[in-house]
Amino acid sequence: MPETAAASITLAIVPQVVDVLPGELVIEHDADPGAHVDADGVVAIVRAPDGTTVIRAAVDADVDRWVALWTGGTAHGLDAPGMTASIAAPLSAAGLPVFVVGTATADLVLVATDDRDRALAVLADAGHSIVG
């Protein structure tokens, strides 16, 4: 856990429609992207300087599971400020870790399965509409 600084910011929350997607997901880092390109259950593949991360549907043997929250109900352009922060900031303030994958119009925000209910309550309290 990184050390926290004694600093804060003020953020105007942009209310969004957050859809809870069905099922549970797994995050794999340093995965072989070629093995997953057309595989069933793959939600996202991200290639970055530190390696490749694959987000896929969980199977029985998987332990660390995540739930996907989709902000596509409030689709936006790349020029809309504060959209990702409006979701991540309340979750961070509540001490909940997230993993975010963005598209050109929305975000896929993953929260640990065990944190699902608390995350949804935090987002609702922040003014977001929860569906699904």
C-alpha positions as CSV (number, residue, x, y, z in Angstrom):
1,M,0.0,0.0,0.0
2,P,1.5,3.4,-1.0
3,E,2.1,6.0,1.6
4,T,-0.5,8.7,1.6
5,A,0.3,12.4,1.6
6,A,-1.6,14.9,3.7
7,A,-3.2,16.6,0.7
8,S,-6.7,16.7,-0.7
9,I,-8.5,18.0,-3.8
10,T,-12.0,19.3,-4.3
11,L,-13.8,17.5,-7.1
12,A,-17.2,18.3,-8.6
13,I,-18.7,14.8,-9.1
14,V,-20.2,14.3,-12.6
15,P,-23.2,12.0,-12.0
16,Q,-23.2,9.0,-14.2
17,V,-25.2,5.9,-14.9
18,V,-23.2,2.9,-13.7
19,D,-24.2,-0.6,-14.9
20,V,-23.1,-3.6,-12.9
21,L,-22.1,-6.2,-15.6
22,P,-22.9,-9.8,-15.0
23,G,-20.3,-12.4,-13.9
24,E,-16.9,-12.0,-12.3
25,L,-13.6,-11.2,-14.0
26,V,-9.9,-11.9,-13.5
27,I,-7.0,-9.5,-14.1
28,E,-3.9,-11.2,-15.5
29,H,-0.6,-9.3,-15.9
30,D,2.2,-10.4,-18.2
31,A,-0.3,-12.6,-20.0
32,D,0.5,-13.8,-23.5
33,P,-1.8,-11.5,-25.7
34,G,-1.6,-13.9,-28.6
35,A,-3.2,-16.6,-26.5
36,H,-6.2,-14.4,-25.8
37,V,-6.9,-12.4,-28.9
38,D,-10.0,-14.3,-30.0
39,A,-10.6,-16.3,-26.8
40,D,-14.1,-16.5,-25.3
41,G,-14.5,-14.5,-22.1
42,V,-11.8,-11.9,-22.9
43,V,-13.1,-8.4,-22.0
44,A,-9.9,-6.3,-22.6
45,I,-6.3,-6.6,-23.5
46,V,-4.0,-3.7,-22.6
47,R,-0.4,-3.6,-23.9
48,A,1.8,-1.1,-22.1
49,P,5.6,-0.6,-21.4
50,D,5.3,-2.8,-18.2
51,G,3.7,-5.8,-20.0
52,T,0.4,-7.0,-21.2
53,T,-2.7,-7.2,-19.0
54,V,-5.7,-9.3,-19.9
55,I,-9.1,-9.0,-18.3
56,R,-11.2,-12.2,-18.8
57,A,-14.1,-14.0,-17.3
58,A,-13.3,-15.9,-14.2
59,V,-13.3,-19.7,-14.2
60,D,-13.7,-22.1,-11.2
61,A,-9.9,-22.2,-10.3
62,D,-9.6,-18.3,-10.2
63,V,-9.3,-16.8,-6.7
64,D,-8.9,-13.0,-7.1
65,R,-12.2,-12.0,-8.7
66,W,-13.5,-8.6,-9.8
67,V,-16.9,-7.2,-10.7
68,A,-17.2,-4.8,-13.6
69,L,-19.0,-1.5,-13.4
70,W,-19.6,0.1,-16.9
71,T,-20.2,3.8,-17.3
72,G,-21.5,3.5,-20.8
73,G,-25.0,4.7,-19.7
74,T,-23.3,8.1,-19.6
75,A,-21.2,7.9,-22.7
76,H,-19.0,10.9,-23.3
77,G,-16.3,12.2,-25.6
78,L,-12.6,12.4,-24.8
79,D,-13.0,16.1,-24.1
80,A,-15.4,15.6,-21.1
81,P,-13.3,16.3,-18.0
82,G,-13.8,14.5,-14.7
83,M,-15.7,11.4,-15.8
84,T,-13.2,8.8,-14.6
85,A,-12.3,10.8,-11.5
86,S,-16.0,11.1,-10.6
87,I,-16.1,7.3,-10.3
88,A,-12.6,6.7,-8.9
89,A,-12.4,9.5,-6.3
90,P,-15.3,8.3,-4.1
91,L,-14.1,4.7,-4.3
92,S,-10.6,5.8,-3.4
93,A,-11.9,8.0,-0.5
94,A,-13.7,4.9,0.8
95,G,-10.4,2.9,0.7
96,L,-11.5,0.7,-2.2
97,P,-9.0,-0.2,-4.8
98,V,-10.1,-0.1,-8.5
99,F,-8.7,-1.1,-11.8
100,V,-9.9,1.1,-14.7
101,V,-9.9,0.4,-18.5
102,G,-11.2,3.3,-20.6
103,T,-12.6,3.4,-24.0
104,A,-13.2,6.5,-26.2
105,T,-16.7,6.9,-24.7
106,A,-16.8,5.2,-21.2
107,D,-14.9,3.4,-18.5
108,L,-14.9,-0.2,-17.3
109,V,-14.2,0.1,-13.6
110,L,-13.3,-3.1,-11.7
111,V,-13.8,-3.5,-8.0
112,A,-13.0,-6.6,-6.0
113,T,-15.9,-9.0,-5.7
114,D,-15.9,-8.8,-1.9
115,D,-16.1,-5.0,-2.2
116,R,-19.1,-5.0,-4.6
117,D,-21.9,-3.9,-2.3
118,R,-19.8,-1.3,-0.5
119,A,-18.6,0.1,-3.8
120,L,-22.1,0.4,-5.1
121,A,-23.3,2.1,-1.9
122,V,-20.4,4.6,-2.1
123,L,-21.1,5.4,-5.8
124,A,-24.9,5.9,-5.1
125,D,-24.1,8.2,-2.1
126,A,-21.8,10.2,-4.5
127,G,-24.8,10.8,-6.8
128,H,-24.4,8.1,-9.4
129,S,-27.3,6.0,-10.6
130,I,-26.7,2.2,-10.3
131,V,-28.4,-0.2,-12.7
132,G,-28.0,-3.9,-13.3
